[in-house]
């Protein structure tokens, strides 16, 4: 069994080396074969330099010059992923590797498995109030517009069987934060079996600096939901 782990990174020069060390330590103690794809999403700091100087055999670097967004980054990762299972986690490692392994354990029965912060009440202490309010609000609006029943569309912890991953990301059109909702909408449209699993946010995540613009991004994400529906109506996903 080979597993492809994707980690998108944008201007993470101050913390990416610590992330790489933790990922390396985890992978080297696993019995399955892993490949780790680090996608440098047009960083303007020293992220790429650190990645190029820290490269175990199972690490693969994907890089391009212009920042495109998390959705675009993961689309590039899926294109090059070779694992039987394909998963991703955010570069801040807000979730433990045990959470990740829990998701992977469900892939023998499901096509898509997603970590859900809203299924675990302890997460309230580790996520800022503003993040929690905006996240829940977006989930409610997303479920209304797209007609699915997902508790947490935006967690940075998801896993897929290879064939569904290749299909879903090939149809993906959104490049930014809303790409998760599009992927899940397409999975529902394709009748893939989706499993939601409790995901615990680590305590250190509560002090993390966010790259989200809490004024502009919610508006853009709402418009992205409308775009998903329009894409479906005009047959863009066929």
Secondary structure as UniProt FT lines:
FT   STRAND          2..9
FT   TURN            13..15
FT   HELIX           16..28
FT   STRAND          33..41
FT   HELIX           47..53
FT   TURN            57..58
FT   STRAND          59..64
FT   HELIX           70..80
FT   STRAND          85..89
FT   TURN            91..92
FT   HELIX           97..105
FT   TURN            106..109
FT   STRAND          112..116
FT   HELIX           117..119
FT   HELIX           121..125
FT   HELIX           129..146
FT   STRAND          157..161
FT   HELIX           162..171
FT   TURN            177..178
FT   HELIX           179..189
FT   TURN            190..191
FT   STRAND          194..198
FT   HELIX           203..207
FT   TURN            214..215
FT   HELIX           216..233
FT   TURN            234..237
//
